[in-house]
Amino acid sequence: MILWIALALFSGYFIGCLHGSVIAQLLSGVNVKNKGVKNSGASNAAIVLGWKYGALVAVLDIFKGAAVVMGFRFLLSGSSLPDEMVWMLLFLAAAAVVFGHNFPFYMNFDGGKGTASVIGAMLALDWNLGLAGGLLLVLAALATDYLVVGVLVLYGMFFAIAFWPAEGIWPLVTAFALFAMAVWKHLENITRIKNGTENKVSSVFRKKPAGSA
């Protein structure tokens, strides 16, 4: 069991460190970590480079979250572990990939905020609820014009997956820990909303992509 836990944590973390923003930098020549709100996530890529680059980074980061959980589920399919242990390990792998995204070792442990990776993990845990969570994120963000509102709504669906179909207490504990980390990572966004300086979703769609006239 200890080996399974170690594999979930280490493989999830190092795959989580593979940022979509690095691909965006190779294509655009711009390191989004040094511009905008100075993080390496999809939302900042959209702020700095335009929505097309933001979408590219989001897709890549969603993919890695899904890949980790799906890969680990495949490995566990041949084990004789009880269902509660399997769900615990799947949620640990999901948490590890988000942690790796947020705290990559080669960025001085200061990366993104983990939203896209959480969406990917949710899709792999339960694609119906994961898809519903992603849709709710988009609708809430568009309705309020603030992405952070959509992110907080998304975690409500993550809790739903942790409650059912997941089994045992550890998925709920893991979901709560990731939610707490998400709130902490978004405190600056919440402060900017109060101050009226937060970037709005609508302004990102009006931004021209890097290199356009």
Salt bridges, closest charged atoms under 4 A:
ASP61 OD1 - LYS64 NZ 3.47
ASP61 OD2 - HIS101 ND1 3.98
ASP110 OD2 - LYS33 NZ 3.14
GLU188 OE2 - LYS113 NZ 3.15
GLU188 OE1 - ARG192 NH1 3.70
GLU198 OE1 - ARG192 NE 2.74
